[in-house]
Amino acid sequence: MTPDELVEDCGRAVAGLLGRLLGDDLVAAYLVGSGALGGVAPGQSDVDLVAVCAGGPSEELTRAVVAGLGELASSWPLRGLELVLYTRDAVADPAREPRFLLNLNVGPRMPYHLERDPAAEPSHWFLLDLAILRDHGRPLTGPPPRELVGPIPRRWLLEAVRDSLAWHGANEPNLAQTVLNAARGWRFTEEGVWCSKQDAAAWARARGGDPATVDAALAIRHGDHSRPLDPARVHAFQGQVLERVERELERRAP
């Protein structure tokens, strides 16, 4: 089984479990992240999944979902599962601070995280995921994503890209992730296109975005640590992308 097939297989197992627990309340489940955009990296990639339900499940049912998904993901040969659960109304009219019901990270090689209060999380990640879902989400069950996920203003997304760059600069210990996130944000800023981290790296490299740093980040993502990243060059690359995002926001200012 290829890495892409493995992610899809695990995603379908999650959708099946949600269907059994939520029944008719489950509206849809979609792969996002590398499972939708491509570029799955063994040992690095998660199963990124967004699920949509008609209404909020009960407290007891929510606990059953969390426990069931934890047990399911514990045996995966992947980092784990990142699942966000929304109501249909929340995705139909996305807000600057998306209103999720459940944000769960669980698996054998990722820190456990469970949050049910959207105000406690940085909103930019969820806004970006919904944008990628709308354009590229792969249905595991339910209709095409554009039938459920409403449009998101470009300015909001540029602000979310800016905020993601700031978050990486302050919090992300994995410099390769910082470089590849910046490359993907740069391409969206210039072309309005969401793509895999691998495709974003190739795009940035072709435009003179510090090819050595981009190549090293991509190699690290695929398990080759022979070329360590220079923090100063990572910071400079990220700063250049941030300047481009800020200029685009200024250009679009009312």
Disulfide bonds with the S-S distance in Angstrom:
none
